[in-house]
Amino acid sequence: MTDRYVLAIDQGTTSTRCIVFDRRATVVAVARAEHPQSYPQPGWVEHDAARIWRDVPKLISRALHDAGLTLDRIAAVGIANQRETVVLWDRATGKPVAPAIVWQDTRTASAVAALDSEFLRERTGLPAATYFSATKVGWLLENIPGLRSRASRGEILFGTMDSWLIWNLTGGLHVTDVTNASRTQLMNLSTLQWDPDLLALFGIPEAMLPDIRSSAETYGTALGGVPIAAAIGDQQAALFGQTCFEPGDAKCTYGTGGFLLLNTGTVPVRSGHGLITTVGYRIGSAPPVFALEGSIAIAGSLVQWMRDGLGLIGTPSEIETLAASVTDNGGCYIVPAFSGLFAPHWRSDARGVIVGLTSYITKGHLARAVLEATAWQTRDVVDAMNADSGLALTALDVDGGMTADNLLMQTVADVLDVPVSRPMVAETVSLGAAYAAGLAVGYWSDPRDLRGNRHRAASWSPRMSAEERAAGHATWRRAVAAAVFFSDGA
Ligand code: ADP
């Protein structure tokens, strides 16, 4: 048999993965490398973009080696990536001019406070927040001497991680896809083009921007002739990988953050309840498909903080054992507003709080509160999604690294009061990138055929009583109010 395969690169917040898929969407090989997170000042989060790129060719070689394949067996490469993170590099040398500013970084909070959130929502689908790329690019142009004039002359290029990888893979192609562009806060959601008013508002020269392309088309070739045929933001990739192709289909991915996306079809739906309107995907020249999104900044990264910041666990999976050592949270709640609060609150100035402390609280209770924080934050975005759509969510499809945690998934089912299920291929971000690339080159012919590849691996039913749920929710809301009260300026 000389069947071919599709290779996906998932450039995530904590790691980069390279996965080889076969025609039935089976994972044939996985290579993964974690990269460091730098926190040089409170609220700052940076990545070394050069290091992230250096990992990619090594991961591709390792995945191919493990799969026993050579490059000529790869039909296409698809890229999914952490979104909003900003890389600025020198066109001539190919070197980043500064560390990448990661989506969780809040250094631009004061610039954001001066923005007109309603205008931005109307033009881009996104509220004013430190989360998006525009103020981060503005910060670099402002703080690195001479950079803005160099950028105006086209000597400095801006890209999100998809652009950065494609530029390096192809030897100089400067493109992005429409899902990534929709997160910069520089793209007009109606025209799907860079918006001159927004470029003027944020002081960003057009010469530094990539071309906006669809999520699935051959941008160019790399690695001796393999088509680079998809780029798609990681959360949109998960929506695609979960085969949420119909309006009303939704998924929630639990990785560094948590992201609930609802397919709303070919017309953008504006949120009245604090959700984001975003591009879901665009396949070739077909009309773009839009999504409503509830973004949670801190989910798995709170578990990482338990490990790296507090040293209470040695590995992320140990949190489940620690949490299971007690029967409840002992009255303790954690609101992880480390990067402010995202959906539906959008308070860049909020800061994290731990409430309900008494001498009774042990590290087991803290572990429980950590997991419950992700579940309650999901409840907040589901409530907003229900209010926006006028329909109640009846089940939730989940994926991502944190879904390995059974206690967490049970808690999500409990606080939402809906069944939760996880597919066999938990790597849905990579799968979505593979699907998009495979469709672009005709490896797969119709998105609908891909639904047959989807198999449920695990599910959780709600077990919590209505009284317990209501009481927990009321306390959570008071804890969120405390995080907002304890803002930077309070
Ligand atoms: P990303 O793609 O955003 O880098 P992943 O999907 O790889 O994230 O998920 C990694 C995150 O999941 C990390 O933040 C880690 O702390 C968390 N995580 C991994 N395993 C577990 C677990 N068993 N319980 C809770 N959290 C976990």
Boltz pocket constraint, residues with backbone or C-beta under 6 A from the ligand:
constraints:
  - pocket:
      binder: B
      contacts: [[A, 12], [A, 13], [A, 14], [A, 15], [A, 254], [A, 255], [A, 256], [A, 257], [A, 299], [A, 300], [A, 301], [A, 302], [A, 303], [A, 304], [A, 316], [A, 317], [A, 318], [A, 319], [A, 320], [A, 400], [A, 401], [A, 402], [A, 404], [A, 405], [A, 408]]
      max_distance: 6.0
